Amino acid sequence: MEVLHEKFPKNNELVEELCTLLCIERPAAYRRIRNDVPFTAGEIAVMAANWGISLDDIVGIYSGKVAFQMVPINYTNPSSQDIINLQNRVRSLEALKEDPNSEYMVITNNLSRSMATGFDMLYKFNIFKWGYEFSNVDANTPLSDIVVSQEIHNIVRQFYQKMKDSVTTNIILDPMLFDNFVSEVLFFHSIMLITDEEKKIIKNELNNLIDYMIEVASTGCFPETKNKVYLYISTLNINTNYSYIYTDRFKVCRIHAFNKYDILSYNPDMIETFKTWMQKKKRTSILISEVDEKNRLVYFQRLRALIDSL
């Protein structure tokens, strides 16, 4: 039940999901939640397969090995299960608002979903780039032909808002993050997969993102929720993206692979180790939110000049 409540923190949500997945009535689902009736081996197998839970975790057997799970999602042509996985990702953020000590942290070398999902063209560009590099679709598909459904737009917008419900957020950015992004835009423009007009829209949205980052860095909080934000610039290059969500009721750590995929673990020991590793990254990073106004000014001036080069 601990594992299931990590997936679905609220009982009514868990009941609905159990009824749908196991084809049982609500009273039967409640009996299983109360432990009046045990889950059958078949039901455990179905839950493990559909919800990405290791059988070791779901039956409480710990082998001493840490199990990571990968949840691949097709963003260009999502299936109904892909939509469910995206909705579950958003649902996992609900625990942030309910916990007075909730924490979200991300270390990133690209425009992660916590940044890009608030800007339609930046998010679309990320989908386009992912498709060009890793998808089975035609590699010459231009940005203009990439269609992000309204349903996915709604889900990622929810993610963008809900991640700001964390009481404390730590963000550590690679020093070359925006340099690399601009280089990618220029590359795809040079091979005519991005039009002049699309490049202009990307440029405008980058400037809007910088405006937002300046406000967050100056005040030390998200303007929407007033929750605390610590924004760092790493002095060393970041090779892989990591993040974790940490509340009393729900904890998960993620390695972000192949631009859009998550490799995640709910193992308590791994999460604590992950959290310690990521916090230590602050030792090689410069805090630019609220403090160190000079470095903050220099950093954002450089970004403005970089974006102007588009």
N, C-alpha and C positions, 0 to 999 in steps of 0.2 A: 504494500500500500504506500510506503514511503516513495518508492520509485514511481508509482502511478501519479501520486500527488505532485511530484516534481514536474511531470508532464502537464497535468491538469490540476492546478492548485485549488480550484473551487469544486466542491462536491457536485453541484448541479451540472457543471461542465463535464466532469468525469462520468456522471450517470448518463448524460446524453451520448457521449462518445462510446461508452460501453454498450448501450442499447443499439446504436447504429452498427458498431463493429461486430458484436457477438450475436446480433439478432435476438435479443432478449427483451423482456418487458422491464419497465422501470422498477417494480417491486423486486424483481430478481436481481437487478443491478444493485439496488440498495442493500439487499441481503449479502451480496459479495463484498460490498464496501464495509459493512459492519462485521465481516468475518463470520456471519451466521452460516454461510454456505461457502465452501472453498472454491476457488477457480479450478476448473478441470485442466488437465495437461494440454488438451487441445486448445482451450481458451488462452492459456499462457503462451502457447506457440503462436497463436494468431496475433495477440497483443505485441509480442516480441517482434514479429515480422513486420507488422504494420506501423508500429510506433518507434521502431529503431532502438529497442531496448535489448541489451544482451541478456541471454537466458541466465547467466551467472547472477546478474544484478536482480532480475525479477524474482528469482527463487531464493535470493539471499546467500548464495554460495560464492565465496571470495577466494580466488585461486592465488592471489598475490600478484597477478598481472593486471595492468591497467588497460581496459578496453576503450578504444576510440571508435566512434561511429562516423561514417560519412553519409551525408544526405544530399545526393546529387539532384539538382533541379534544372529542368529545361526552361530557360527564361524566354526563349524565342517562340517556343510552341508548347506551353505548359499543359500538362495533363491535369485531371481533376485531383490526383494525388499530390502533384506539385503545388497546386493551390492550397490544399490542406496543409502541406508542410510549411508553406509561407505563413499561413494563418496561425499555425502552432508557434512559429517563431515570434510572431507579434504577441500571441497570448502569453508567452513566457515572460514578456516584459511587464505584465500586469502586477507581478509581485513587487516590482520596484516602488510603485506608488504606495503600497500597503505597508512597507517596512520603513521605519524611521531611520534605519541604519543602512539602507540599500546602497550598493556601489556598482558602478559600471566603469570598466577601464578598457581602452583599446590602444594598441601600439600598431601603427600602420605606415606603409610606404606608398599607399595609393588613396584615391578618394573613396574611402570606405563607405559602407551604406549609412553609417551614422552621419556622414557629411553630404553625400551625393543624393540621397533619397529625397531631400527637400527641394531638389531642382530638376525639373522634368528632363531637360536636354542632357544634363550631366549624367543622370541615371540612364537615359537612353544610350548615351555614348558608351557607358560601361557595359551595357548589354551587347551593343554592337561590337565592341572590342573583344568581349568574351566569345561571341559567336565567330568572329574572324579567327581567333586563335585556337579555340577548342571545340566548337560545334561542328556537326556534320553538314551544316548548310553550306551553300556555295560561298567560297571564300571571297568572291567578288561582289557579294551583296552590299549595296551602299547603305549608308546610315538612313537615308530617306525611306528605304524599304523595310526598315526594322519597325515593327508595330508592337508597342507595349500596351496590352489590353487595359481598359479602364478598371477592370477588377484588380489587376496587379498594381496599377497606379494607386488605387485606394488602399491596398494592403501596405505598400511601402510607405505611403504617407502616414498611415497609422504607426508604423515602426518609427518613422522620423519623429513623431510627436511623443510616443510612449517612452522612447529611450531617454527623453529629457525628464522623466519622472523620477529618475534615480536621484537620491538625496545628494550623492557625491559622484562626479564624473571626472575621470582622469583621461586625458587624450595626449598621446606622445606621437608627434609627426616626424617622419623622415625629413632631413634637411633638404633633400632633392625631390620631394614629393611633387610639388607643382612644376618643377623643371621637367620632370619625366612626363607629367600629364600634357604639358604644352608640346613637348617633342612628339608625343603620340598623336595629338591632334594635327600637327604639321605634317607628320608622315602620312596619315590617312588622307589629308587634303592633297598631298603631292601625288598620290596615286588615284585621285579623283573619286574616292569613295565618300568624301565629305564635300559639300558644295560651299561656295563663298558665303552664302546666306546662313548655312548651318554653323559654319565657323564663327560667324558674327554672333549668333545666338549663344554659342558656347562661351565666347569671350564675355558677353554681357552677364551670363549666369555665373561665371567665375568671379567677375567683379562684385556681383551680388553676394556670393559666398564670402568673399574677402570682407565686404561691409559687415556681414553677420559675425564673422570671426573677430573682427576688430571690436564690435560691441561686446561679445562674450569675453574677450581678453581684457577689455578695459574695466568691465564691471565684475568679472569673476563669476558670472552666473548666466544661465539661460534666460533670455528676456521673457520667454513664455511662462516659465514655472518658477523662476528665481532660485532654482536649485544650484548648488555650488559646482563650478567647473574649474579644473586646473589644466591649463593648456601648456604643453611643453614642446620644445623643439629639440630633437635628439642631436647631439654633436657627432654621433657615429651613424653610419648607414644602417637601416633596418632591413634585414633580409627576408623576414617572414612576418605576416600580420597575425596578431594574437588579440584576443579579447576575453573578458570574463564578466559574468553577471553574478553578483553575490548578495543574497538576502538570507534572512533566518530560515525561510521556507523553501527557497529555490536557489540552487547554485549550479553553474555550468561554466566550463572553460572551452574556448574555441581556437582552433588554428584555421586561418582562412587560406584555402588552397585554390590554385587555378582561377584566381580573381573572384569567382562567385560561389565556390563551394565551401562548406563548413565541415571540418573534422572536429568532433566534439566529444567531451567526456563528462559524465556525471559522478565519476569516482571521487569521493570526498577527499582522500589523501592527495590525489592528483590535482584537484582544484586548489587545495591549500598550497601545494608546491608551486603550482602555476601562478597563484596570486603573489607569492613571495618573489618568484623570478621576475614577474612583470613590475612589481614595485621597485625592485633593485635597478630597473632601467632608468629610474629617475636620477641615479647618480651620474649618468652620462648625458643628461638632458638639461636644458635651460628653461626654467619656468618664466613664461612671458605674460601670464594673466595676472592682472592687478599690479604686480611688482615689476621692476626692471623696465621702466617705461622706455628707456633709450633703446635697448635691444628689441623691444616690441615695435618701436617706430621704424627702426632699421629693417627689421624682418618684413613688415608689411609694405614698406616702400619698395623693397626689392621685388616683392610679389606683384605689385602694381606695374612695375617696369617690365617684368616678365610677361604678364598678361597683355600688356600693350604691344608686345612683339607679335602677337597673333594678328 
